[in-house]
Amino acid sequence: MRLVHISDTHGKHGELRLPPCDFLVCSGDFSEYGIDVETHAFLNWFRVQQAKHKILIGGNHDEDLSFDKSQFNFTGIHYLENESIELEGLKFYGSPHSPSEFEMAWTYSPEDANQVWSGVPLDVDVLITHCPPKGVLDDEQGCEELSAKTKTLSSLKAHLFGHIHQSHGVQKVGDTFYSNAATVINVLEV
């Protein structure tokens, strides 16, 4: 199955030309200023992309989603906020959280990290987070607790994230693909 992963488009999603796929995943920061007009525009664009399943999480720039997501139309889109969904025999879990010393949407302090990642199901196949785990495509800015959590996930096929723009790419560690799609398009076969 083909999975296309995007992240951190910051309002420039209209410049992307995405290939058809089974799964289209955005791991947050689709907006620049976190205002509702940006979210409406992104959702309208995301909804018409050629993908059987569209999965979205928020990021630290997507503040309007963190305040009131009920104002948005998610028809045809699986929006995940610390929850999972099973599609085509794969279990996806999505979380918008990222560590930060600055107060933005879904940010947490180091002492809260264990609690933030405790909800990730142990049987997840595709983990979608906004921030990277420590040590993988993270420019040494990833989350140590998230890294520790991924090591407990025995069926993990892919971990999709963004947030750290300068470290985009795909890396395979063991049997798991790690994809940082910040400002790029990554295509994976899962």
C-alpha positions as CSV (number, residue, x, y, z in Angstrom):
1,M,0.0,0.0,0.0
2,R,1.3,3.4,-0.9
3,L,1.4,6.1,1.8
4,V,2.2,9.7,1.1
5,H,3.4,11.8,4.0
6,I,3.4,15.6,4.2
7,S,4.1,17.9,7.1
8,D,4.9,21.5,8.0
9,T,3.5,23.0,4.8
10,H,2.7,26.3,6.6
11,G,0.1,27.5,4.2
12,K,2.0,26.4,1.0
13,H,0.1,23.1,0.4
14,G,-1.3,24.5,-2.8
15,E,2.2,24.3,-4.3
16,L,2.3,20.5,-3.8
17,R,1.6,18.0,-6.5
18,L,0.9,14.7,-4.7
19,P,0.8,11.3,-6.4
20,P,-2.3,9.1,-5.9
21,C,-2.1,6.9,-2.9
22,D,-3.9,4.6,-0.5
23,F,-3.1,6.8,2.5
24,L,-2.3,10.5,2.6
25,V,-1.0,11.6,6.0
26,C,-0.3,15.1,7.3
27,S,1.5,15.3,10.6
28,G,0.7,18.9,11.4
29,D,1.7,22.5,10.9
30,F,-0.3,23.0,7.8
31,S,-1.0,26.6,8.8
32,E,1.4,29.4,9.4
33,Y,-0.5,31.7,11.8
34,G,-3.0,29.2,13.3
35,I,-6.1,31.1,12.1
36,D,-9.4,29.5,11.0
37,V,-9.2,30.8,7.4
38,E,-5.9,28.8,6.9
39,T,-7.5,25.6,8.4
40,H,-10.6,25.9,6.2
41,A,-8.4,26.3,3.1
42,F,-6.2,23.4,4.0
43,L,-9.1,21.1,4.8
44,N,-10.8,22.0,1.4
45,W,-7.5,21.2,-0.4
46,F,-6.8,18.0,1.6
47,R,-10.3,16.7,1.1
48,V,-9.9,16.6,-2.8
49,Q,-6.5,14.9,-3.0
50,Q,-6.3,11.5,-4.7
51,A,-6.1,9.2,-1.7
52,K,-8.4,6.5,-0.5
53,H,-7.8,7.5,3.1
54,K,-6.8,11.0,4.4
55,I,-5.4,11.2,7.9
56,L,-4.6,14.5,9.7
57,I,-3.1,15.6,13.0
58,G,-2.4,19.1,14.2
59,G,0.9,20.7,15.1
60,N,2.1,23.5,17.3
61,H,1.2,26.2,14.6
62,D,-2.3,24.9,14.2
63,E,-3.7,26.8,17.2
64,D,-7.3,27.2,16.0
65,L,-7.6,23.4,16.0
66,S,-6.5,23.2,19.6
67,F,-9.1,25.7,20.7
68,D,-12.3,24.5,18.9
69,K,-12.1,21.8,16.3
70,S,-16.0,21.6,16.1
71,Q,-16.0,24.6,13.7
72,F,-14.3,22.6,11.0
73,N,-15.6,20.2,8.4
74,F,-13.7,16.9,8.5
75,T,-15.9,15.1,6.0
76,G,-13.7,12.6,4.2
77,I,-10.8,13.2,6.6
78,H,-9.7,11.1,9.6
79,Y,-8.7,13.7,12.2
80,L,-6.7,12.1,15.1
81,E,-6.0,13.9,18.3
82,N,-4.5,11.3,20.7
83,E,-6.6,8.5,19.3
84,S,-6.3,5.6,16.9
85,I,-8.2,4.3,13.9
86,E,-7.9,1.0,12.0
87,L,-7.9,1.2,8.2
88,E,-7.1,-1.6,5.7
89,G,-5.8,-3.8,8.5
90,L,-3.4,-1.1,9.8
91,K,-3.8,0.6,13.2
92,F,-2.9,4.3,13.1
93,Y,-2.4,6.5,16.1
94,G,-2.1,10.3,15.9
95,S,-0.9,12.9,18.4
96,P,-0.3,16.6,17.8
97,H,2.0,17.1,20.9
98,S,5.6,18.4,20.8
99,P,8.0,19.5,23.5
100,S,8.7,23.2,23.8
101,E,9.7,25.8,26.2
102,F,7.3,28.2,24.4
103,E,3.6,28.0,24.9
104,M,2.0,27.0,21.6
105,A,-0.7,24.6,20.6
106,W,-0.2,21.1,22.1
107,T,3.2,21.8,23.6
108,Y,4.4,20.1,26.8
109,S,7.2,20.4,29.2
110,P,9.8,17.6,29.8
111,E,8.2,16.6,33.1
112,D,4.9,15.9,31.2
113,A,6.4,13.7,28.4
114,N,5.7,10.3,30.0
115,Q,2.0,11.2,30.5
116,V,1.7,12.6,26.9
117,W,3.0,9.4,25.3
118,S,1.4,6.9,27.7
119,G,-1.7,6.7,25.6
120,V,0.0,5.3,22.5
121,P,-1.3,1.8,22.0
122,L,1.3,-1.0,22.0
123,D,-0.2,-2.6,18.9
124,V,0.0,0.5,16.6
125,D,1.3,-0.1,13.1
126,V,1.7,3.5,12.0
127,L,2.4,6.2,14.6
128,I,1.8,9.8,13.5
129,T,3.2,12.5,15.8
130,H,4.1,16.1,15.2
131,C,7.5,15.9,16.9
132,P,10.2,13.4,16.1
133,P,11.7,10.9,18.6
134,K,15.1,11.6,19.9
135,G,17.9,10.4,17.6
136,V,16.1,9.9,14.3
137,L,15.8,12.8,11.8
138,D,15.6,15.2,14.6
139,D,18.7,17.4,14.6
140,E,19.1,16.5,18.3
141,Q,15.7,18.2,19.1
142,G,13.5,15.1,19.4
143,C,11.7,13.8,22.4
144,E,13.5,11.2,24.5
145,E,10.3,9.7,26.0
146,L,8.8,9.4,22.5
147,S,11.9,7.5,21.4
148,A,11.6,5.2,24.4
149,K,7.9,4.6,23.6
150,T,8.6,3.7,20.0
151,K,11.0,0.9,21.2
152,T,8.1,-0.8,23.0
153,L,5.9,-0.9,19.9
154,S,6.5,-4.4,18.4
155,S,4.3,-4.0,15.3
156,L,5.4,-0.5,14.4
157,K,5.9,-0.3,10.6
158,A,6.2,3.5,10.3
159,H,6.6,6.6,12.5
160,L,5.6,9.7,10.6
161,F,6.4,13.2,11.9
162,G,7.7,16.7,11.0
163,H,8.4,19.7,13.1
164,I,12.2,19.8,12.6
165,H,12.4,21.3,9.1
166,Q,16.1,20.9,8.5
167,S,16.0,17.1,9.2
168,H,13.5,16.0,6.7
169,G,13.9,12.6,5.0
170,V,13.2,8.9,5.5
171,Q,15.3,6.5,7.5
172,K,14.8,2.8,8.2
173,V,15.8,1.5,11.7
174,G,15.3,-2.2,12.0
175,D,11.9,-3.0,10.4
176,T,10.5,0.5,11.0
177,F,10.5,3.4,8.6
178,Y,10.9,6.9,10.1
179,S,9.6,9.8,8.0
180,N,10.2,13.4,8.7
181,A,8.2,15.2,6.0
182,A,8.7,18.7,7.1
183,T,8.5,20.9,4.0
184,V,8.8,17.8,1.6
185,I,6.8,14.9,0.3
186,N,7.8,11.4,1.4
187,V,6.3,8.3,-0.3
188,L,6.5,5.0,1.6
189,E,5.3,1.5,0.7
190,V,3.9,0.0,3.9
